[in-house]
Structure formats: structure tokens, C-alpha cells
Amino acid sequence: MNNNQQKTHRSTFVALLLLTAIPFVTSPMALVAGFAFSFLFGNPFPEKTARLSKTLLKLSVVGLGFGINFADVIEVGKSSLLLTLVSITATIILGELLGRALRLPPNTRTLVSFGTAICGGSAIAAMAPVIKAKDEEIAVSLATVFSLNALALVLFPPLGHLFGLDQHQFGLWAALAIHDTSSVVGASAAYGALALSVGTTAKLTRALWIAPCTLIAGVFKKSEERSGFPLFILGFIVAAFINTWLPSLDWVWGGLYLLAKQALVMTLFLVGAGLTKKVLKQVGLKPLLLGVMLWVIVSVTVLLLLLNGHLH
């Protein structure tokens, strides 16, 4: 590759990265774009993008806290505290056991399990720096979650009608069984206004568990270095409190939340660019298999509990 080709290569990469800052570009689109560019042409800045993705990832997690209102979420969470604790713990443990059976690397099975248990990409983004996950582990886990999110958007509304779920039931099912909040919103909105309200609030309730779960993971993470308090998680908590107790500046917090969401999209482009042919061969289909198994088990279990009146 001559100098002109190298300049064009680098300029195209930077242009694509900047394009992911535009709101209409979604997380899956960015991840696929980054991966496709790297797969076809190679990443021109492997070391720089690796460092930038980690920094941007942490800043994005902090900003996502501005989209959470503690007052509303805690009110809803009071009645479902036990269910939330049991379901999150059971999903993570089950993911760990299945991941071991599939002989997946520890970080990959942790990220896929955590993303399934709480809220998909945001949970993975928060957990990744804590367990010191590599870019390829993050990329594979996110790709798994986003693939299932896309499938859920198509499958859940017709399945909800098939099983005769009312809007309240569907909102709960979507919140508990679909990974990302954005996908929960999309599926619930297609089902009805009440489903959208219930689904969004229930999902945000689960999002609160990102902080304690990542803190626990940080304590138990084996490392030669002394475990420190993950400051970006503290930032996430502080952002949520600010959003709740200064509602007069809601337009500011809402803007910061939207910026954080788009920063996360840009991060995913960088993460996708780190997913090379060599890494794909090493990883294989096992992470996707783990994600599908967990997703099916969680979805079917929640649906059966709803149909039998055990969830309200």
C-alpha cells in the first residue's frame, strides 16, 4: 500500500467514525460498519482505537446515568425487588455454567451473561472495563446481544398476541426478556401505550443493578494490582441522582443522555474495528450459542410465569 492509499485508508476510517456521531446511526450499524471496514481493509489505527474505545466507553456509561430517574424506578422496583435479585443472579449463574460447558473464555461468558441478565449493550459496556475485557471479547459479546435484539423486535409483538398477553404483561415480558432498553421500547411501542410505559419503567429498574453488580465484579476480579473503586460507575450513580433531584434542568440531562448514547455508538464502531479475521477464527460460534441458550431460557421462563399469573 503506497502513501496515497494509506492516506485514503486512514481518511475513510476517520470519516466513518465521525459519521457514527450522527443520531440516525444505531449501535448495530456502527458495530457492523467498524467490523466490515476492518475485515475488508484493516484497521489503520489499531493501538489508538483500542485506547480511545476504552476511554469513550467509560464516559458513555457515566452519561447514560442521566437517563435514569431514581424516584420513578425505585417506586416500581419495590414490588419486584426479590424477583429482580433472583432473576439476575440465576441468569448470571446459568450463563457461567453454560459458558464453562461450552469452554468459553471467562470474560466472554461474563459479558454475555451480564448483558442478558440486565440490559444488553449498556451492561456490557459497564462491565467490560471492570473485568478488563479485551476489545475482541467486547465486540463478540455485543454482536451476540445486538443480533438477538434485532430478532426480538420482530418476534415479540406477534408472539405476545399469539399467547394473549395484555399490554401490562407484554411490557413486563419485554423488559425481562429483551436485552437493550432501546429494543424494549421498540417492541413495547408496537404493542401499545401501556406496554411501552410498563416496559420502559421495568427495564430502567433493572438498569440500576448495573452499578452494584459491577462493583461486586470489581471486588472478585482476580488481579495482581490492587482493586480500586471504578470511578466511572460512581459517575453513573452521580449522574442518575443529578437527573432525579434537579428536574428543572431536565433538558440539559436529556441532552447529555443522548450524547452519551451516541458516544456509545461511536465506541462500538471502534470496538467493531478491532474484530479481525484472526479473532473470529479463534472465537467461533460458541458465544452466539451461549447467548441464544440464555435468551430462550429466560424468555420462556418469564412467559410461563406471566401466563400462570405468578408475575404482575
N, C-alpha and C positions, 0 to 999 in steps of 0.2 A: 504494500500500500504506500503510494507516494505521498508527499507533503500535502498536496491539494486534496487528495482523497481523505487523508487524515483530518484535515480541517473541516471538510464537508461532513464527515462522520461525526465529529465532535459537535459541530453546529447543529446538526439534525437531532442529536441526542438532547442537547440543551433546549432546543425549540420544543421538542416533545414534552420535556419536563415542565416547561413553562405553560404549555397547553393544558396540563393536568390541573393547573390552578383555576381554570375556568369552571364555574359551577355545574355545567351540564355534564362534565366528565365524572363518571362514577368510579367507585373503588374497584369493581371488577374490570372495568375498561382500562384503568391505569395499570393494574397488575398485569393484565394480558399484554398491554402495549409495551411495558417495560420488558417483560419476558420475551415477546416476539422480536423486539429490537436486538436484545442481547443474543437470542438464539440465532438470528439471521446474520447480524453484522458484528456482534461482540460489544461488550461494554467498554467504551473508551476511557472511562474514569473509575476503574474497579475499587481502588482504595478510597478515593474521595467520596464516592457514592455510598460506600459502606459506612464511613464515619458520619456523613450527613444524614443518612437514613436513621441511624440510632438517635441522633440529636433531635431530629424533626419528629420522630416517633414519640419521644418523651414530652416534647412541647405540645403535641397534638392531644395526648392523654390529659394533660393539665387543662387545655382548652375545652375538652369535652365535658368537664365538670360544670361549665357554665350552662349546660343544657339540662341540668338536673335540679329539681326543686324539692328540697328535703321535706317541706311541710306536706305536700301532696303525696309524695312517695311513702313517707313513714306512716301516714294515716292509712293508706291502702295496705302497707306491709304488716301492720299489727295483727291482722286476722290471718295472715299467711306466713308468719314467721317460721313456724315449725315445718310447714310444707317446703318453704324455700330452703331452709337448712338441710332437710333430709334429701331433697331432690338434687341440690348442688353437690352435696357430699357423695351421694350414691352415684351420680354421673361421673364425678372425678375418679372415684374408686373403681367403678366399672371400666372406665377408659384406661386406667392404669393397668388393670388386669388383662383387658383385651390387647392393649398395646404390648404388654410383656409377651403374651401368647403369640403375637404377630412379629415379635422381635424387633420392634421399632425403637429408635434411639429415645432415651428418657425425655429430652426436651421436646421432641416432636409429639410424643404421646401426651405430654403435659399440656402443650399448647392446643392440640385438637380437643382434648377433654375439657379444658378450661373454657375454650370458645363455645363448645356445645352446652356446657353447664350454665353459662351466664349470658353473654351477649356477643358472641361471634368475634368479629374483627376488632372491636374496641377492647374486649377482654384479652385477646391475643396480643394486641398492641401494648397493653399494660403489663402483661405477664412476661413478655419476651425479654425486656431489659433486666428484670429481676432474676430470671434464671440464666441470664447471659446466653440466650439463644443465638445461633448463627443466622445470617441472612437467609440461607437456603432453607433452614428449619422454619423460619417465619413465613417465607414465601410458600412453601408446601402446605403449611397449616392454613394459611389464609386462602390459598387456592381451593383447598378442600371445603372450607366453610362457605366461600362465595359460590361454589358450584351447587351446593345443597340449598343455599339461599334462593338462587335463581329457580331451582326446581320447586321449592316451597311456594313461591309466588304464583306458580302455575297450578300446582296440585291442591293446595289447602282450601281455597274457596269452594271448588266443586265437591271436594271430599266433605267439607263442612255441611253442605246442603244434602249430600248423599246420606250422611248419618243423622240428619235432622237436628243439628246443633242450633240453638238460638244465638242471638248476637253476643250475649254475655258469655256463653260457653265458648263460642268461637274465639272471642277476644282472649280468653284465658289460654285456650289451646295454642293459639298463635304465639302468645307471649312466652309460653313454657317450652314450645317445641321448635320454634324458628329461631335461628341464631341471632342475626343482626336486627337492631331496632328499626332500621330503615325498611327491612323486608317485612317485619311485623306490621309496620304502619301501612305498607303497600297492600298486604294480604287482607288486613283488617278493614281498610278503607273500601276495598272491593266488596266486603261483606255487609257493611252498614255503619252508620254513625256511632251507635252504641258499641259495636265491636271495636271500632277504632279507638274510642275513649278508654275502654277496659283494657284492650291490648297494649296501648301505649303506656298507660299508668303502671300496669303489672310488669311490663318489661323494664321500665325505669326503676322499679322497686328492686328488681334483680341486679340492675347495673350498680346499685350501691354496694353490692358484695364484691365488686372488683377490688376495692381498697383493702378490706380485711383479708381476703384470700391471697392477694399479692404480698401483703405484709407477712402472713404466715409462711408463704413460699420462700420469702427472703430469709426468714429465720432458719428454715430447714435446708436451704440450699447449701450443699457442701462446697466449701471454697477454702483455699489456703489463706485468702485475705479475710480480714475481719468484716463480718456482715454489718452494713450500715443501713440507716433508715433511708428507703428510696424517696428522695425529695420530690420526684415528680408525682408520686402518689399523694404526698402531703399537699402538693399544689392542686391536685384533682379535688381533694376534700375541701380545701380552702375556697376554690372556685365555686363549688356547689353551695357552700354556705353564703358566699357573697351574693350569688344569684338569688338565693332564698330571702335573705334579710335586707336586700336593697332593691325591692321590686320597682321602685321609681325609675331605675336605670335599666329596666328590662331590655330596652332597645340596644343598649351597649352590650349586655351579656349575651343577648341573642346574636348579635353581630360577631362577637368573639367565638361563640359556639360554632357558627357557620364557617368562620375562618379556620377553626381547629379541624372541622370535618374535612375541609378541602385540603388542609395541610396533611391530613392523614392520607388523602387520595394521592397527593404528591409523593408521600413516603412510600406508598405501595408501588408506584412506578419505579422508584429506586430499588425497592426490595425485589420486584419482578426482574429488574435488570441484572440482579445477582444470581438469578436462577439459570445456570448454564446447562448445556447438554450433558456434561460430565456429572453434574449434581443430580440431574433427572435419572440418569442410569443408576446412580448409587441409591436413590430414594425408592424408585419403583412405585407400584400402585398401593402399597400397604397403608400409607396414611389415609388415602381416599377410602379404602376398605374400612379402616377404623372409624372414620367419620360417618360413613353410611350406616354401619352397625349401631353406633351410639345413637344416631339420629332416628333410626327406625324404632329402636327400643324405647327411647324417650317419647317419641310421638305416639306410638301405640299405647304405651302405659298411661300417658296423660289422657288420651282419648277414651280409654276404657274407664278411667276414674270419673271422667265427666259424664259419660253415658250411664254410669251406675249411681250417679248422684253423690259421689264422695268428694267432689270439688265444687265449690260455689263461688 
